[in-house]
Amino acid sequence: MSVMRITALALLALCVGGIIWKTLPARTAPVAGPDPIAELIPAEIGGMTQWLLIRGADRNAPILLWLHGGPGSAQMPIHRLTAELERDFVVVHWDQRGAGKSNPPEFDSATMTLEQFLADAREVTALLRQSVGDQPLIVLGHSWGAMLGARLVARWPADYAGYIGVGQQVDTLRGATLALDWLGTVAPDSELVSRTPEAFRGHDLYVRLMEAVEAAGGGMNISLASMLPRALAALEYRLADYRRWFQGANRGSGPMWAEYLSRDLIAEVPVMPVPMLLISGASDMNTPVALVRDWFEAVEAPRGKWMESFGGSGHAPFLNETARFVETVRRFTAPGSSGSRPSVVFDAAWKTCAMTRLPPLACQM
């Protein structure tokens, strides 16, 4: 038998084996630690089945509820990229309605409203209190998840110990205006630069703008090809889940586009009542850093606020500069951290937190 034929048969066997493996029941790998937790669970949330992945080396550690972007771009299949966070937190990845494992064939996209997502998040919070514990719960939102998370924490601050916004969404149309100006400098031949900002009120044209921004280096700045092998290796996802993930990601914000355009974080969240950390990629033009800074400077934060820009990152600093991202989140929540960065310090009864070591220009007390 020729080497070429042996190689072809080996590749075929590998493909068949992979397909069979991906039809086995979903699960999550154990976590090493003093009192670990590793659960992949379905739950009835907001009148439908939604999925949660809960992982941590110590089930008594603070909870980090990760709200993914999109809406529809579930983070669960690539959760291993930030697995180092599981050493310090019980990390919760929630496939929101219409995303990944929570995107059934009969899903009604008309239910995708901010108020419904907020209600779902409240149910997730209650579930975590019942199934994990009453330790501090920190909300981390990325992009759309930051649009959701900032409002969630600001409206119900008693239930959350801190807020982390990554690629913070502030104002869609103002962001498009900044992205269009930037595109005019880096890709002046793009036919989009001749449009007025008002033209991007149309969802299809806005999507085209974001695609052009991505192509010019102002988006995620990481290739799908580099992420795909990691996503396919996820034990938590089966073959059908990947199809649902792509459907949800492609649906995106379309069903709630009118609401997206009407939202203005500067007007809606003038006060952040819990300690706040904002992380932006310096080259991010999906949620432009300048606009994030406008909100950061405007918002009152009596418990402290801190913003950091990652020079080597775009719209997803946790993918571009993972080690620095993990360390930044860890420092924000680690008692006794050194240096000028602030940290959230929890008291012995897990009831209150305060900011310490505040750089005078970055935080307010």
N, C-alpha and C positions, 0 to 999 in steps of 0.2 A: 504494500500500500504506500502511495506517495506521501511525502511530507505535507504537500498541499492538501491532500484529501484528509489526512489525519487532523490537520489544523482546522479544516472546515467542519469536520465531525465534532471536534472538541468545542468549537464556537457554538455549534448547534446545540450540543449537550448543555453548554453553559446557559444559553438563552432559554432552553426548555426548563432547566433547573431553576433559573431565576423566576420564570413565569409561575411554576408550581409553588416556589417558595412564597411568592407574593399573593397566592390565593389562600395561604394558611391564615388562621386567626391572628388579628392584630394584637400586639402586646408591647410592653416596654421593658427594657433591660433593668436589672437590679442596680441600685445605687449603693456604693460602699460608704459606710459612715457609722457613727455611734448609735443612731436611732433613725435609720433611713426610711424614706417613703418613696415609692415608685408605682404610680397608679395611672391607668388609662381608663377613663370612665365615661359612659354616656349618662346624661341627666336630662330630665324634662325641664326645659327652660323656655319661658315665653311661648308655651303651647307647642313646642316641637323638641325633638331630641337633638341635643348639642353635646359636643365632646370636649373633655378636659384631660390634659396631661399634667400630672402633679409629681414633681421629682425634687428630692433634696436629701442631703446626707444626714440632716437632723430635722425631724418633723416638728421640732419646737423652735426652729429658727424663724426669723421674720419671713412672711409670705411676699413674694414678688409676682404680682399679677401682670402678665405681659399681654397687652392689647395690640394685636397685629394690625398691619396696614391694609390698604385696599380701598374700600371694604372688599373683602374676598380673598386677600392674599395671606392665607393662613401661614403661620410661622412654624407650626408643629413639625413638618417633615424635615426642617433643618435646625431643629432645636439643639442638636449636638454641638453646633458651632459655638454656642455660648454655654456649654455644659459646666465650665468652671464656676459659673454663678451658683450652681447647685451645692457647692461647698459652704456657702454662706447664707443661702436662702432656700426656702421651699418655692421653687419656680413653677408657676402655673401657666401653661400655654392653653388658650381657649380658642377652639375653632368657632368663631362667631357665626351667627345665622348667615347662610348663603356662602360659607367658606369651607373648603376642604371636607372633612368628615361630617360637617354640619350643613351640607348642601345636598339634600336628597333630591331625587328626580322630580318630586312634586312640590318643590320649594316655591313659595309665593314671594316673588321679589317686591311686591307691593308692601310687604311688612318691613322693608328696609327703611325705617325712619329713625332719626336720632333719638326720639323719645322711646321707641321700642328697644333700640340697642342699650339705652340707659337702663331701662327696666330689666333687660336681660342681665346686664352687669350687676345690678342690685341682687338679682337671684343668684348669680355666681358667687357674689360676696357672701350671701347667707349660707350657701352650700359649703363654701370653704370654712366658714366658722363652725359648721356642724361636723365636717369630715376631717378637718385638719386641726383647728384650735383657735384660740382668741389672741394669738400673738399679733404684733403689728403687721398691717397689710399695706404694702407700698404698691402703687399703681405705676406701671411703665407703659407708656403708649408710644407707638411709632406711626408717624404720618396720620392716616385716618384714625388710628388708635389713639393718637395724641389729641385729635379733635374730640373724640369721645372721652378720653381719660381726663382732660383738663376740666371739662364740664361735670363729669362724674364726681371728682374729688371736691371741686368748688361747691357743688350743691349739697354734698353729704360729707363734710369734712370730719365729722365725729367718727366715721367708720374707717378712715384711712390715715396712715401715719406719715405719708410723704408722696410726692408726685415727681415722676421723671418723664419729661417729654423729649422724644428723639425724632428729629425731623419734624418739629412742631408745626402743625397746620394752623394758620392764623386767619387768612382772608383769601379765598380762592382767586377772585378777580384781581386783587392787588398783586397777588403772587404771579399771576399770568402776565401782568403788565411788566413786572421786574424781569421775568423770564424772557419776555419778548425783547426788551431793551438789551438784555445780555446776549440773546441770540443774534441781534443785529450787529454786535461787535465781533462775535466769534464765527458766525456763519452768515455774512451779509448777503450772500446769494440765495438764501432760503426764500421761497415765495411767501412764507408766513410773515416775514418782517414788514411787509407792505400793509398788513392788516392793522386795523385799530384794535385796541384792547377790548372794546365792546363786542367785537366779532367773536371773541372766545367765550361768550356766554353760551354758545352752542356746544354741547358735549362732544360731538364728533370732532369739531375743530380744536377744542381744548385737548383732546386725546392726541391729535396730530402734533400740537405744540409740544406736549410732553415727550412724544416720540422723538421730535427734532432735538429737544433739550438733551435727551438721553444719548442720542447719536453724537452730539457735540461735546459730551463729557460733563454735563450738569445734572445727571440723574443718579442712578444707583451705582454706576461705575464699577460694576462687576458682571461678568457674563453669565448668562443662563447656562451655558455649557459647563462652566466651572461649578455651578451649584447643583446641576442635575444629578451627577453621581451620588452626591451626599444625600439629596432628597430621596433618590431611589433606594438608598440603603436604610431608610428609616423603618424600623420594626413596627412603628405605630400606623403606617399607611399600607393599605392593600391596593391592588390594581384599580379597583373602582374609585378609591379615594383620590388617586391622581387625576382621573378624569373630572371628578367633582371639583378638585382644586383648580384646574385650568378653566373650567366653566365659571367658577366664582370669580377668579382673577380677571377673566375677560369681561365679565359683567361689570365689575368695578363699581364706580359710583353712579353709573347711568340711571338706575331706578330712583335715586334720591338727589339727582343733579340740581333740581330747583332749590332744594334745601341747602345743598352745598354752597350755592351762590349767595344765599341769604344770610349765611353765618359769618359773624365777625367776632373773633375772640377778644379783641381789644375792648369792644363794647360789651360783650356778654360776660366776660370774666375779668372784671377790673381788680378783683382781690383773689389771691390764692392763699387760703387760710392755713395751709400746711407747708412744711419745708419743701422747696422746689428746686429741681435740677433740670436744666435744659442742655441737651447735647445736639450740636449741629455739625454737619460736614461742611468744611469751608467752601467746597465747590458745588454744594447743593443748590440747584435752581428749581427743583420741584417744590420745595418749601424754602424759599430764599432766606439765607441767614439774616439779611438786613431786615426782613419783615419779622422774623423771630425776635431779633433784638429790639424792634419797636415795641413788641408786646412785653418783653422782659423789662424794658425800661419803664413802661407805663404801669404794669401791674403792681399793686400794693402787696407786699409779702411780709406780714408782721412776724412770721416764723422763720424768715430767711429765704433768699433766692440766690441761685448760682447758675451761670451759663458758661459752657466751654465749647469752643470750636475746634474740631479735629482737622488739621491741615491736610491730611492725606485721605480724606473721606468725601463721599458724596451724600446721597440721600439715606444711606444705610451704614452709619459708622460701625455698627456691630459686625458688619461683614468686612469692611475695609480695614479697620484697625481694632480687631477683636480683643487683643490683650489689653490695649489701653482702655477700651470700652468697659471691659469687665472690672479693671482696676478702678476706673472712675466711679462706677456704680458702687463698688465695694467701699471705696473711701467715703462716699456720700452717706453710707449707712453704718460705718464702723466706729464704735466708741473709741476715743483715745487716739484717733488718727493724727498724724503729725503734719506739719507744714501749714500752708496758708489756705488749703482747701477746707470747706465746711464739711461737717458730718452730722447726720441725724443721730442723736443719742437717746436711747430709750431708757426709761427708769426701770427699776427692778420689778415693778408690778405690770410692766408692759402697757402703761396707761397714757403716758405723755412723752413728748419728744421735743428737743430744742436744738437749735443750730449752734455749733461751736466753731471756734477758729475761723471767723468770717473775714475774708478780705474786704476792706472797707468800701471798695468801689463795686464789688460784685454783689454784695448782700445787704439787706436792710434788717434792722431789728426793731 
